[in-house]
Amino acid sequence: MDRREFVRVSAATTAFAAWGRSSGAAIWSEECPCKEMTAAQFHAARKFVVTQQGRIAYLDIGEGPTALFLHGFPLNSFQWRGAIPLLSLMRRCIAPDFLALGYTEVAKGQSVAPQGQVAMLAALLDKLSISKVDIVASDSGGAIAQLFITHFPDRVNSLLLTNCDTERDSPPRAVLPVIELGRTGKFADEWIGRWLADKDAARSDTGLGGQCYMNPSRLSDETIDTYLAPLVKSPARKALTNAYAVALAPNPLQGIEASLKRCYVATRIVWGTGDTIFSTADADYLAHTVANSLGVRMVPGAKLFFPEELPELIVEEARFLWSL
């Protein structure tokens, strides 16, 4: 580490420690310098910026070059609570909540389809005067990341993808019932509302926990509330939640392969082999399609939301990618 890097990391370390103290919970110690962000810290750290697409909720922690974290569905930026504390020692970490998810407030008449999400991200970065980012993305956030780099290749330094959509598998078969329920206006109540009211159901084999987590107990009551409560807090939010599900079809990545083959953004793929929604074949497809692929790391037994359970893997792979 050269002197300039040392000074920057030291400044980020001091800033993160100060933020942790101001948020009312101890996160800093010599034994464990950056612990996982709590829900209270997450809510305290949230910022908002107004764009044409709405009032965008986001985290902004750390200093230096910018890393942009894109979460999955039906989650929000709390998904990155384990990785950001450590990666904020190297980067300014920006983690927005997508339109119709989390704590973002959507402008009237604004589309929440993937193309609209891409426009929101560009507007957010413009508002924050950020020209280039390293992207870390998961699940449907990975689809939006692929669209972003094909629209704005000059704004992306690198891309770290975990289990997510690909052109040949979007939307995946397992998500089709969700889309159909969204079309009938029932997804928000029958899935999200039910899981919020019955946390054990959320952690069951057929719930969010059983479907997407290696260890469903990881999905605490507090975590479920942080993810799901905003999605059903009013009839208007329920309608947006259903709209997000509906917008997953038709395939938003249709025709993107040719652009990815011309995209020289350094791309690393980290894939959980226990995922029942996205196949390991999707990882191989991405690795052979993106022009500047740095290969695939398979994570045995990991399910869709393993970045939340194994943040140390995200930290390790991001550090590798950003050191190149």
C-alpha distance (Angstrom), angle and dihedral (degrees) to the residues before:
residue distance angle dihedral
M1 . . .
D2 3.81 . .
R3 3.80 123.5 .
R4 3.80 94.6 -98.7
E5 3.81 91.7 51.9
F6 3.80 91.2 46.2
V7 3.80 91.9 52.9
R8 3.80 92.4 47.7
V9 3.82 94.4 48.1
S10 3.80 91.1 45.7
A11 3.79 90.3 52.4
A12 3.78 91.9 48.8
T13 3.80 91.0 48.5
T14 3.80 91.0 52.8
A15 3.80 92.0 46.3
F16 3.79 93.0 49.8
A17 3.79 92.7 48.2
A18 3.81 90.4 50.0
W19 3.79 90.6 48.9
G20 3.79 90.7 51.0
R21 3.80 92.1 51.8
S22 3.80 92.4 47.7
S23 3.80 91.8 50.8
G24 3.79 90.5 61.4
A25 3.79 102.8 -112.2
A26 3.79 132.5 91.0
I27 3.79 110.9 -114.7
W28 3.77 100.6 152.5
S29 3.78 129.6 79.8
E30 3.79 137.6 137.1
E31 3.80 90.6 -112.3
C32 3.81 94.6 51.0
P33 3.79 110.6 14.0
C34 3.81 97.7 -172.2
K35 3.77 119.0 23.2
E36 3.78 125.4 -171.3
M37 3.78 113.9 -73.4
T38 3.80 113.3 -105.7
A39 3.79 123.4 -135.3
A40 3.81 89.5 -107.5
Q41 3.81 90.9 53.4
F42 3.79 90.7 46.0
H43 3.80 92.5 53.6
A44 3.82 91.8 44.2
A45 3.81 92.7 50.5
R46 3.80 96.3 49.2
K47 3.80 117.1 119.7
F48 3.78 132.1 -174.2
V49 3.78 134.1 -145.0
V50 3.81 125.6 -175.6
T51 3.80 117.7 -129.0
Q52 3.79 133.0 163.2
Q53 3.81 87.1 -91.9
G54 3.81 95.6 55.1
R55 3.78 144.4 -82.9
I56 3.78 100.9 -39.5
A57 3.80 119.6 -149.5
Y58 3.78 115.1 -147.8
L59 3.80 147.1 154.6
D60 3.80 119.5 -122.0
I61 3.81 112.0 -174.0
G62 3.80 130.9 155.2
E63 3.78 135.8 13.1
G64 3.79 138.8 -98.2
P65 3.81 129.9 46.5
T66 3.81 112.1 3.5
A67 3.79 128.0 -104.2
L68 3.81 117.6 -166.7
F69 3.82 116.6 -151.8
L70 3.82 118.0 -157.4
H71 3.81 117.3 -165.7
G72 3.80 133.4 -151.9
F73 3.81 135.4 -110.4
P74 3.04 127.7 -53.7
L75 3.82 90.1 5.8
N76 3.79 133.7 86.1
S77 3.80 137.4 -148.0
F78 3.82 90.5 -63.2
Q79 3.82 83.5 83.0
W80 3.82 88.3 79.6
R81 3.82 96.5 51.1
G82 3.80 92.3 115.0
A83 3.81 99.5 45.3
I84 3.81 101.8 40.0
P85 3.83 97.6 63.1
L86 3.80 90.8 60.6
L87 3.79 98.7 34.3
S88 3.80 90.5 49.7
L89 3.80 85.8 72.4
M90 3.81 86.9 68.1
R91 3.80 105.1 27.6
R92 3.74 144.1 24.4
C93 3.81 97.7 -105.4
I94 3.81 116.6 -145.8
A95 3.81 115.4 -175.2
P96 3.82 115.6 175.5
D97 3.79 128.7 -171.1
F98 3.79 109.9 -122.4
L99 3.78 122.3 -117.9
A100 3.86 108.1 -79.3
L101 3.81 92.3 14.1
G102 3.78 132.2 87.2
Y103 3.77 119.0 -12.4
T104 3.80 100.2 -30.9
E105 3.82 114.1 122.4
V106 3.80 111.2 -139.8
A107 3.79 120.9 -139.0
K108 3.79 116.0 -117.4
G109 3.80 111.6 -87.0
Q110 3.82 93.6 9.3
S111 3.79 116.9 144.2
V112 3.81 115.2 -123.8
A113 3.82 93.2 -162.3
P114 3.82 118.5 122.2
Q115 3.81 93.4 -95.5
G116 3.79 89.1 54.7
Q117 3.80 89.8 50.2
V118 3.81 90.2 53.5
A119 3.80 90.6 52.1
M120 3.81 89.6 49.3
L121 3.81 92.2 52.6
A122 3.80 91.9 50.3
A123 3.80 90.7 48.8
L124 3.80 91.7 47.6
L125 3.80 92.0 51.9
D126 3.79 90.4 47.4
K127 3.80 91.0 51.8
L128 3.81 89.8 51.1
S129 3.83 91.8 45.8
I130 3.81 91.7 -120.3
S131 3.78 115.3 150.1
K132 3.83 102.9 178.7
V133 3.79 136.0 21.7
D134 3.77 144.3 -176.6
I135 3.82 105.6 -128.6
V136 3.82 125.1 -144.0
A137 3.81 111.3 -174.9
S138 3.80 141.7 173.5
D139 3.82 137.2 -169.9
S140 3.82 113.0 -27.5
G141 3.80 86.5 -1.5
G142 3.80 85.8 65.1
A143 3.79 90.7 58.1
I144 3.79 90.3 50.7
A145 3.82 89.6 47.9
Q146 3.81 90.5 54.9
L147 3.79 90.6 50.7
F148 3.80 90.7 47.4
I149 3.80 95.2 53.3
T150 3.80 92.0 48.5
H151 3.82 91.1 50.1
F152 3.82 96.5 38.8
P153 3.81 108.6 21.3
D154 3.80 91.3 154.4
R155 3.81 90.5 59.4
V156 3.82 95.8 58.4
N157 3.80 126.8 75.8
S158 3.80 97.3 179.2
L159 3.78 142.6 -9.9
L160 3.82 128.0 -140.8
L161 3.80 112.0 -171.0
T162 3.78 130.3 -172.6
N163 3.83 125.9 -174.7
C164 3.80 106.6 -31.7
D165 3.79 147.9 133.7
T166 3.78 121.9 -58.8
E167 3.79 127.3 -167.5
R168 3.78 92.0 -102.4
D169 3.82 93.4 47.2
S170 3.80 109.2 38.7
P171 2.90 119.7 147.8
P172 3.81 94.0 18.9
R173 3.80 117.2 -134.6
A174 3.82 92.5 -110.5
V175 3.82 90.7 62.1
L176 3.82 96.3 53.2
P177 3.84 93.7 90.6
V178 3.80 89.1 52.8
I179 3.80 91.2 52.4
E180 3.80 91.9 48.5
L181 3.80 92.2 49.7
G182 3.79 88.6 49.3
R183 3.80 90.5 53.8
T184 3.78 90.7 54.4
G185 3.81 91.5 45.9
K186 3.81 93.1 -115.4
F187 3.81 106.0 105.6
A188 3.80 97.2 85.2
D189 3.81 93.7 51.7
E190 3.79 102.2 32.8
W191 3.82 97.5 45.3
I192 3.79 111.5 14.3
G193 3.79 96.5 34.3
R194 3.79 92.8 44.8
W195 3.81 93.0 50.1
L196 3.78 91.2 47.2
A197 3.81 91.7 51.9
D198 3.81 94.8 42.3
K199 3.79 110.6 37.8
D200 3.81 92.2 -178.6
A201 3.80 88.9 57.9
A202 3.80 88.5 51.3
R203 3.81 89.4 55.2
S204 3.81 94.9 43.1
D205 3.80 125.9 107.6
T206 3.81 90.4 -95.9
G207 3.81 94.9 41.1
L208 3.78 132.9 81.9
G209 3.80 91.4 -85.0
G210 3.78 98.3 50.4
Q211 3.78 93.8 42.5
C212 3.79 99.4 45.1
Y213 3.83 110.7 21.0
M214 3.79 132.5 69.2
N215 3.79 88.6 -148.0
P216 3.82 109.8 29.0
S217 3.80 90.5 -167.3
R218 3.80 84.6 72.1
L219 3.79 84.9 75.6
S220 3.81 98.4 80.9
D221 3.80 123.2 -170.6
E222 3.80 88.7 -106.4
T223 3.80 91.8 52.0
I224 3.80 92.1 49.2
D225 3.80 90.0 51.3
T226 3.82 91.8 48.1
Y227 3.78 92.2 51.6
L228 3.78 103.7 36.1
A229 3.80 109.9 26.8
P230 3.83 95.0 76.1
L231 3.81 91.1 52.6
V232 3.79 95.8 63.5
K233 3.80 103.2 26.4
S234 3.80 93.3 113.7
P235 3.82 139.7 6.7
A236 3.80 88.9 -103.2
R237 3.81 92.4 54.2
K238 3.80 91.1 46.8
A239 3.79 88.6 54.3
L240 3.81 90.5 51.7
T241 3.81 91.4 48.0
N242 3.79 89.5 53.5
A243 3.81 90.0 45.5
Y244 3.81 91.5 54.4
A245 3.81 89.8 54.0
V246 3.81 92.6 47.8
A247 3.82 91.6 49.6
L248 3.82 90.9 61.6
A249 3.84 85.7 81.8
P250 2.93 142.0 94.4
N251 3.78 95.7 42.3
P252 3.83 105.3 -80.8
L253 3.81 90.4 -163.2
Q254 3.79 95.7 55.6
G255 3.80 109.2 140.0
I256 3.81 95.8 8.2
E257 3.82 96.6 116.0
A258 3.81 95.1 84.5
S259 3.81 90.8 52.5
L260 3.80 92.6 48.8
K261 3.79 90.0 52.1
R262 3.80 87.9 57.7
C263 3.81 94.2 43.0
Y264 3.80 113.6 105.0
V265 3.80 96.9 -175.4
A266 3.81 106.5 131.8
T267 3.82 104.6 -106.7
R268 3.80 129.7 -168.2
I269 3.82 122.1 -174.0
V270 3.82 124.1 -154.1
W271 3.79 112.9 -175.4
G272 3.79 134.8 -173.6
T273 3.79 112.5 -136.9
G274 3.82 94.9 -156.0
D275 3.79 94.4 62.4
T276 3.83 112.7 124.3
I277 3.81 93.6 -169.6
F278 3.82 103.2 52.5
S279 3.80 121.0 35.0
T280 3.79 125.6 -132.4
A281 3.79 84.7 -121.8
D282 3.81 86.7 70.2
A283 3.80 89.4 60.6
D284 3.79 91.6 51.9
Y285 3.80 90.0 47.5
L286 3.81 91.8 54.0
A287 3.80 92.0 45.9
H288 3.80 90.6 54.6
T289 3.80 95.3 41.8
V290 3.81 107.3 46.9
A291 3.79 107.9 81.7
N292 3.81 96.0 -136.6
S293 3.79 100.2 37.1
L294 3.80 115.7 162.3
G295 3.78 92.1 -163.3
V296 3.79 138.3 -103.8
R297 3.77 131.7 -68.4
M298 3.80 111.5 -158.8
V299 3.81 116.9 -149.4
P300 3.83 108.5 -154.1
G301 3.79 113.8 -125.7
A302 3.80 95.1 -5.5
K303 3.80 116.8 143.4
L304 3.80 131.5 -150.0
F305 3.81 99.2 -72.6
F306 3.79 97.6 41.0
P307 3.86 91.6 127.9
E308 3.79 85.2 74.0
E309 3.81 93.7 48.9
L310 3.82 97.7 37.9
P311 3.80 105.0 33.3
E312 3.80 90.2 154.1
L313 3.82 88.4 70.1
I314 3.80 90.9 54.2
V315 3.80 89.6 48.8
E316 3.81 92.4 49.0
E317 3.80 94.6 47.4
A318 3.80 94.1 43.5
R319 3.79 91.4 51.2
F320 3.81 89.5 50.1
L321 3.80 92.8 49.2
W322 3.79 94.9 44.5
S323 3.81 92.6 49.4
L324 3.82 93.2 62.5
